Structures are given as C-alpha cells and as structure tokens.
Amino acid sequence: MFFTERRDVVIVGTGAAGLFCALNIPPEKNTLLITKDAAEICDSSLAQGGICVLKDETDYSSFFEDTLKAGHYENRKESVDLMIRNSREVINDLIRYGVLFEMENGELRYTKEGAHSTARILYHEDLTGKEITGKLLTEAKKRKNIEIAEYTTMVDLLCTDNTCCGVVVSDKNGVLKKIEADYVVLATGGVGGLYESSTNYPQLTGDGIALALKHGVRVKDLHYVQIHPTAFYSTKEGRRFLISESLRGEGAYLLNKNMERFADELLPRDLLTKAINAQMKKDGTKHVWLSVAHLDPEMIKKRFPNIYRHCLDEGYDITKECIPVTPAQHYLMGGIDVDSDSKTSMERLYAVGETSNNGVHGANRLASNSLLESLVFAKQAAKDIGEKYSPAEIPEIPVETKNYADAKKLQKEYKKLIQEQMKREKQHA
C-alpha cells in the first residue's frame, strides 16, 4: 500500500541547484525538497575553487571564448550568453543570503584557474561550495513554504501522457509514498557513484537521469564525462579528495618522478588529464606530484586551509612536501536535455544542476563554471514555473509496491540504463 501526499512543487536534491531553485519558487507555493542523505551532504558543498562571474563588460568576450574553447566549441552559445549575463545578479543574491567571498581593500578578490584568460573567480578560502550551500540551506530552513525531507530516495517519476505528476519515494523508514505535485524539478547531481575512482559522493548514481531514460525524457551527451586532473592519490577506498585547480592558479607546479615540470599546469582539464596520464605511463607510476613548496607557506595555509589540513592528516605538509595526485572522475557535462528555462521534454518536469544539460559546458567544463551554471539555470527554472504556474489535474496512476521492494536490484537497473546509453553514444560519437 502506498501513502499519497500532495505538494505544489517537488525538488529532488539539496545541492546548490536544488536549494537555489527552492528559494526562487514563489513563496506562496508549498515546496518539498527531497534528499537521499542529510541535507548538508551534497556534491556542491565539495566545490573548492570558486564561482565565475563577469567582472565587467570588458570581460564578456574573453569569458565567452574561454568557456567555448574549453568546451571544444560544442557549447550552446545562447546558454553560455545567458549564464554570463546573469552571473552578477546571482552573485548579488548569494551575498544577500550571507555568502562571504574573499575581499581585498573592500573589494571582491578574483583568482584565476586553468583555461581562464584572466582572474574572474570569486572564492571563500578553499571551501567555496560549502560556504554557498551552507548559507542557502540556512535560508531555506527559514522559509515557511519550504519543507526538507532527508534520507528520502526518489525511486520513480509519476507520469502519464508525457506529463510529470510527481514522484515515488522511499522515506527513511523504508515507507513508499506517492508525492503528487504540479511541478517536479530534478537536481539529483552527477554520476560519480557509478565510478570506482571519483571525487563525488557515492550516493550520486544518476537517479534523475536514469528515470528520464526510463520514461522517454530526452537526454544528451552522457558520454561527456570530465576527469579532474588532480585528485589526492590514495590506496584507501571511498571518495577521492579533490586538490583544487586553484592551487595551480596560484602557481603550483606539476612534477614527474624526477621532480621535473612536464606540462602547462593551466591547460583545460581534459588536456591536462591526458598529459598526466601520459607522464604516469612514461614513469611507470600511479601518480605525479604537485608542489606549492616554492610559494609562501602562510599564504598557502590561509588560502587553502582545508587542503592543507587534509594533506597533513595524510602525512604531507604541503608547505614543504609535494602532494601525490592522480586523475579521477569529477563531472558530467551531459544529462537531461533542457531548454534555457531548464524545462525537459516532459511537461511539468524540469532539471537543473549537473543532472541537466543546457549546453553551457559543451564537451568539457571550464573550471568554476559549475556553481554559476547551476545557480543561473536553477533560478531560470523557478522563474519559469512561477510565470506559467497552473494547478495540475492529476489522474490516478496505479503504482505496484512490488516494483520497488528490492532497492539494490532497482539501483542496478538504473545504473544499467545509464551505462547502456553512454555506450550507445560513444559508439555513435
């Protein structure tokens, strides 16, 4: 037997995209946020480097070109334009919610990362994602119209005649529920949980994408998976700790086994990953080295306190010693195909954040564009829902309990859907 609940809007995911979307939904609409784990546990919170922003109009052309060049010119230009044009508004929203960015002489301080032609990235120490998601979550908890359901897993979409009518979930007690809604927004993140070595949380298994495939919602470019060139090398199991691109932006060197530089540290991520893989093969090693020992120790401790502490816990004082790094799965450029308002090919269904594909990133994401893209298009989704809002006439959709009884089997089925689609795309690429 299923319990049935009703909401105006259901958002699946409490990362930056899901939270920001909820905060921009009209305040009179009852909004339910669903998350598999605790609300704080999301991949957005792991973002270290920062968030891009258009500094001024003179920066537009280079920002646009940097994004296209990194994406191998497979980007959707109108989406890139929309993201850049709306970047300052989003940053102002974040500051209004209490997000603290690094300042210098009373002005925002910008840093530079790989494949950027200038410094245009705002940051908070090396915990930018945590600072942003933390402040957004605090704000969401204040809103009377927003409810957060933790330890609740979406197991299916409720849909009929290419119209989404809600979701099927399993709550923290294993109770199955139908949650009917006028609109559903998928913000379920990427697919790192499908990989043996990833910087993502393991619960990010592409559920939203899998359900899109199951119900015939258009997806695009699932074979475009970004490998981050510098994750901390470890023989331990579990998520790989990211060594931010910002270190290389601040002047870190990549070294081979002979402690010699072998690549331009500020290459786009895919090209640098190739260079590192080639060097490891040449050296017969499982990692290369990243060094900041030539930089000011106090600057390193202040600028990268989280990375400094983590490496110290692993036995490396990065102000004196090199860091062992290796590539690891990091980001999905493909996803559920959406338009500029984040609307999918199914009526009343939207997708935002890494689970969506609005074309901004093309074949390879430019560093620190992920948070910006997620927030801009999450706000677009909320705006579109608000402008077009109409109550849905939800028919009775029969749901069989037996279809969702075996959670592990269900997860394997969803994983297979994604992997088969990736395989098909690679064959036709």
C-alpha positions in Angstrom: 0.0 0.0 0.0 1.2 3.5 -0.9 0.7 6.6 1.1 -0.1 9.6 -1.0 0.9 13.2 -0.3 0.4 16.4 -2.3 2.7 19.4 -2.9 2.8 22.3 -5.2 6.4 21.8 -6.2 8.8 18.9 -5.5 12.6 19.4 -5.9 14.8 16.3 -5.8 18.2 17.3 -4.4 19.6 19.7 -1.9 22.8 20.8 -3.6 23.3 24.4 -4.8 20.9 24.0 -7.7 18.0 22.4 -5.7 18.3 24.9 -2.8 18.6 28.0 -5.1 15.6 26.8 -7.1 13.5 26.4 -4.0 14.5 29.8 -2.7 13.2 31.3 -6.0 9.9 29.5 -6.2 7.0 31.9 -5.5 6.7 32.0 -1.6 3.0 31.1 -1.7 3.8 27.7 -3.3 4.4 24.7 -1.0 7.7 23.3 -1.9 9.2 20.0 -0.8 12.9 19.3 -1.1 14.0 15.6 -1.1 17.5 14.3 -0.4 19.0 10.8 -0.1 21.2 11.8 2.8 21.4 14.7 5.3 20.7 18.0 3.5 24.3 19.1 4.0 25.7 16.1 2.2 25.8 17.2 -1.4 28.4 17.4 -4.1 28.1 21.2 -4.4 29.5 21.5 -0.9 32.7 19.8 -2.1 33.5 22.6 -4.6 36.7 24.1 -3.5 37.9 26.5 -6.2 35.2 29.1 -6.6 32.5 30.5 -8.8 33.0 32.5 -12.0 31.5 35.9 -12.6 31.5 38.6 -15.3 33.7 41.2 -13.8 32.6 44.0 -16.2 31.5 44.3 -19.8 35.2 44.3 -21.0 35.4 40.7 -19.7 32.5 39.4 -21.6 34.2 38.4 -24.9 37.1 36.5 -23.1 34.7 34.8 -20.6 32.5 33.7 -23.5 35.5 32.5 -25.6 37.2 30.7 -22.6 34.0 28.8 -22.0 33.6 27.8 -25.7 37.3 26.9 -26.1 37.3 24.7 -23.0 34.1 23.0 -24.3 35.7 22.4 -27.7 33.1 24.7 -29.3 30.3 22.2 -28.8 28.6 24.6 -26.3 25.1 26.0 -26.8 26.0 29.7 -27.3 22.7 31.1 -26.2 23.0 29.2 -22.9 26.6 30.5 -22.4 25.4 34.0 -23.0 22.6 33.7 -20.5 24.9 32.3 -17.9 27.4 35.1 -18.2 24.8 37.9 -18.5 23.1 36.7 -15.3 26.2 35.9 -13.3 26.4 39.2 -11.4 22.8 39.0 -10.4 23.4 35.6 -8.9 26.5 36.7 -7.0 24.5 39.6 -5.6 21.8 37.1 -4.5 24.4 35.0 -2.7 25.9 37.9 -0.9 22.4 38.9 0.2 22.0 35.4 1.6 25.2 35.9 3.6 27.8 34.2 1.5 31.2 35.5 2.3 33.7 35.9 -0.6 37.3 36.9 -0.2 37.8 40.6 -0.1 40.8 42.9 -0.7 40.7 46.6 0.2 37.0 46.5 0.5 36.5 44.9 -3.0 35.8 41.4 -4.1 39.0 39.5 -4.8 39.3 37.4 -8.0 41.5 34.4 -8.7 42.5 32.6 -11.8 42.2 28.9 -12.8 43.1 26.7 -15.7 41.9 27.7 -19.2 40.8 31.2 -18.0 42.5 34.1 -19.7 42.0 36.3 -16.7 41.2 36.2 -13.0 37.4 36.2 -12.7 36.7 33.6 -10.0 35.3 34.5 -6.5 36.1 32.2 -3.6 35.9 31.5 0.1 39.1 30.0 1.3 39.1 26.6 -0.4 35.6 25.8 0.7 33.5 27.9 -1.7 30.9 25.2 -2.3 30.4 24.6 1.4 30.1 28.3 2.1 27.4 28.7 -0.6 25.4 25.6 0.1 25.6 26.2 3.8 24.1 29.7 3.5 21.5 28.6 1.0 20.4 25.8 3.3 20.2 28.1 6.3 17.9 30.4 4.2 15.8 27.6 3.0 15.2 26.4 6.6 13.8 29.9 7.4 11.2 29.7 4.7 7.7 28.7 5.8 6.8 27.3 2.3 9.9 25.0 2.1 10.0 21.6 3.7 13.1 19.4 3.6 12.7 15.5 3.6 16.1 14.0 4.5 17.1 10.3 4.0 14.4 10.1 1.3 15.1 8.4 -2.0 13.3 9.0 -5.3 12.6 5.6 -6.8 10.4 6.7 -9.8 8.6 9.5 -11.5 4.8 9.7 -11.5 3.9 10.5 -15.1 1.3 9.9 -17.8 0.9 11.1 -21.4 4.4 12.8 -21.3 3.3 14.8 -18.2 5.0 14.6 -14.9 2.6 14.4 -11.9 5.0 13.8 -9.0 7.5 11.3 -7.7 7.6 7.9 -5.9 9.9 7.9 -2.9 11.1 5.6 -0.1 11.4 7.5 3.2 14.0 7.0 5.9 11.8 4.2 7.4 11.5 2.4 4.0 7.9 3.5 3.6 6.9 4.0 0.0 5.0 7.2 -0.8 3.5 8.8 -3.9 4.0 12.5 -3.8 1.8 14.2 -6.3 2.9 17.7 -7.5 2.1 20.4 -10.0 5.7 20.6 -11.0 8.8 18.5 -10.4 12.5 19.7 -10.6 15.3 17.1 -10.8 18.5 18.3 -9.1 20.0 14.9 -8.4 23.6 15.7 -9.4 26.0 13.6 -11.4 27.1 10.0 -11.8 30.3 9.7 -9.7 28.8 6.9 -7.7 29.0 4.7 -10.8 32.8 5.0 -10.9 35.5 3.3 -8.9 37.5 6.5 -8.6 35.6 9.7 -8.3 35.7 13.0 -6.4 31.8 12.7 -6.0 29.9 11.3 -3.1 29.0 7.7 -3.7 25.2 8.3 -3.5 25.4 10.3 -6.7 24.2 7.5 -9.0 22.4 9.5 -11.7 18.9 8.6 -10.5 17.3 11.5 -12.2 19.0 10.7 -15.5 18.1 7.0 -15.2 14.4 7.8 -14.6 14.5 10.2 -17.6 15.7 7.4 -19.7 13.1 5.0 -18.3 10.2 7.4 -19.1 11.5 8.6 -22.5 12.6 12.1 -21.5 15.3 13.4 -23.8 18.9 13.1 -22.6 22.1 14.3 -24.3 25.8 13.7 -24.3 26.1 11.3 -21.4 29.4 10.2 -22.8 30.9 13.6 -22.0 32.4 12.8 -18.5 35.1 15.1 -17.1 38.1 13.6 -15.4 39.7 16.1 -12.9 43.5 16.0 -13.4 44.4 16.4 -9.7 42.8 14.3 -7.0 44.7 13.2 -4.0 46.3 9.8 -4.7 45.4 7.2 -2.0 45.1 3.5 -1.8 42.1 3.9 0.6 38.6 3.1 -0.7 36.0 5.7 -1.0 35.6 9.2 -2.5 38.8 10.8 -3.8 39.7 14.1 -2.2 40.0 16.9 -4.7 43.1 19.0 -4.9 41.7 22.2 -6.3 42.6 23.7 -9.6 43.1 27.0 -7.6 46.4 25.7 -6.4 47.7 25.6 -9.9 46.0 29.0 -10.5 48.1 30.4 -7.6 51.3 28.9 -9.1 51.6 25.2 -8.1 53.9 23.1 -10.2 53.2 19.6 -11.6 56.3 17.3 -11.3 57.2 13.9 -12.6 59.1 11.2 -10.7 62.3 13.1 -11.3 60.8 16.3 -9.8 60.8 18.0 -13.2 57.9 20.0 -14.6 56.3 18.3 -17.6 53.1 20.2 -18.5 51.4 23.6 -18.6 49.5 23.5 -15.3 46.8 25.8 -16.6 45.7 23.7 -19.5 42.0 22.8 -19.8 41.1 19.8 -17.6 40.8 17.2 -20.3 44.1 18.1 -21.9 46.0 18.2 -18.6 44.5 14.9 -17.7 45.9 13.4 -20.9 49.3 14.9 -20.1 49.3 13.5 -16.6 48.2 10.0 -17.8 50.9 10.0 -20.4 53.5 11.0 -17.8 52.4 8.3 -15.4 52.7 5.7 -18.1 56.1 7.0 -19.1 57.3 7.0 -15.5 55.6 3.7 -14.6 53.9 5.4 -11.6 50.4 5.6 -10.2 50.6 9.4 -9.6 52.5 12.5 -10.3 53.5 15.3 -7.8 52.0 18.7 -7.2 54.2 21.2 -5.4 53.4 24.5 -3.7 56.6 24.3 -1.6 58.1 27.2 -3.5 55.1 29.5 -2.5 54.7 31.5 0.7 53.7 29.0 3.4 51.5 31.4 5.3 49.6 32.2 2.1 49.1 28.5 1.4 47.7 27.9 4.9 45.4 30.9 4.7 44.2 30.4 1.1 43.9 26.6 1.3 43.2 25.6 4.9 41.1 22.6 4.1 43.6 21.1 1.6 46.4 21.9 4.0 44.7 20.1 6.9 43.6 17.1 4.8 47.1 16.6 3.4 48.6 17.0 6.8 46.3 14.3 8.1 47.5 12.1 5.3 51.1 12.7 6.3 52.1 15.5 3.9 53.0 19.1 4.9 52.3 20.8 1.6 54.3 23.9 2.6 57.4 21.6 2.5 56.5 18.4 0.6 54.9 17.5 -2.7 51.3 16.2 -3.0 50.7 12.9 -4.8 47.9 13.5 -7.3 46.2 11.5 -10.0 43.1 12.0 -12.3 39.7 10.9 -11.1 36.1 11.2 -12.4 34.7 14.5 -11.5 31.8 15.9 -13.5 29.2 15.0 -16.1 28.7 17.6 -18.9 25.8 15.6 -20.4 22.5 15.0 -18.7 18.8 15.5 -19.2 18.3 17.8 -22.2 16.7 21.1 -21.2 16.0 24.4 -22.7 17.1 27.9 -21.4 14.4 27.7 -18.8 15.6 24.3 -17.6 12.5 22.6 -18.9 12.8 19.0 -20.1 11.0 17.3 -23.0 8.3 16.1 -20.5 5.6 18.6 -19.4 5.8 20.0 -15.8 9.3 18.4 -15.4 12.5 20.5 -15.0 16.1 19.5 -14.5 18.9 21.7 -13.0 22.5 21.4 -12.0 24.8 18.6 -13.0 21.9 16.3 -13.8 20.8 18.6 -16.6 22.3 19.5 -20.0 21.6 23.1 -21.1 24.6 23.2 -23.4 26.8 25.6 -21.3 29.7 23.2 -20.9 29.9 21.6 -24.3 32.3 18.7 -24.3 34.4 19.8 -21.4 33.6 22.2 -18.5 35.6 25.3 -17.8 36.8 25.4 -14.2 34.5 27.1 -11.7 31.6 27.4 -14.2 29.7 24.6 -12.5 28.3 26.5 -9.5 27.5 29.5 -11.6 25.7 27.4 -14.3 23.7 25.5 -11.6 22.5 28.7 -9.9 21.7 30.7 -13.0 19.6 27.9 -14.5 18.0 26.9 -11.2 16.7 30.4 -11.0 15.5 30.2 -14.6 13.5 27.1 -13.7 11.9 28.7 -10.7 11.1 31.8 -12.7 9.5 29.8 -15.5 7.4 27.8 -13.0 6.3 30.9 -11.3 5.3 32.6 -14.6 3.5 29.6 -16.1 2.1 28.1 -12.9 -1.2 26.3 -13.2 -2.6 23.5 -10.9 -2.3 20.1 -12.4 -5.3 17.7 -12.9 -3.5 14.6 -11.6 -5.1 11.3 -12.6 -4.9 8.2 -10.6 -1.7 6.5 -11.5 -1.5 2.9 -10.4 1.8 2.0 -8.7 2.8 -1.5 -7.7 4.7 -1.9 -4.4 6.5 -5.0 -5.7 8.2 -2.8 -8.3 10.2 -1.0 -5.6 10.6 -3.7 -3.0 14.2 -4.6 -3.9 16.2 -1.3 -3.6 19.6 -2.9 -4.7 18.0 -4.5 -7.7 16.4 -1.2 -8.7 19.7 0.6 -8.4 21.4 -1.9 -10.6 18.6 -1.4 -13.2 19.0 2.3 -13.2 22.8 2.0 -13.4 22.5 -0.3 -16.4 20.2 2.2 -18.1 22.8 5.0 -17.9 25.8 2.8 -18.8 24.0 1.4 -21.9 23.1 5.0 -23.0 26.8 6.0 -22.5 27.9 3.1 -24.6 25.5 3.9 -27.4 26.6 7.5 -27.5 30.3 6.5 -27.6 29.6 4.2 -30.5 28.0 7.0 -32.5 30.4 9.7 -31.5 
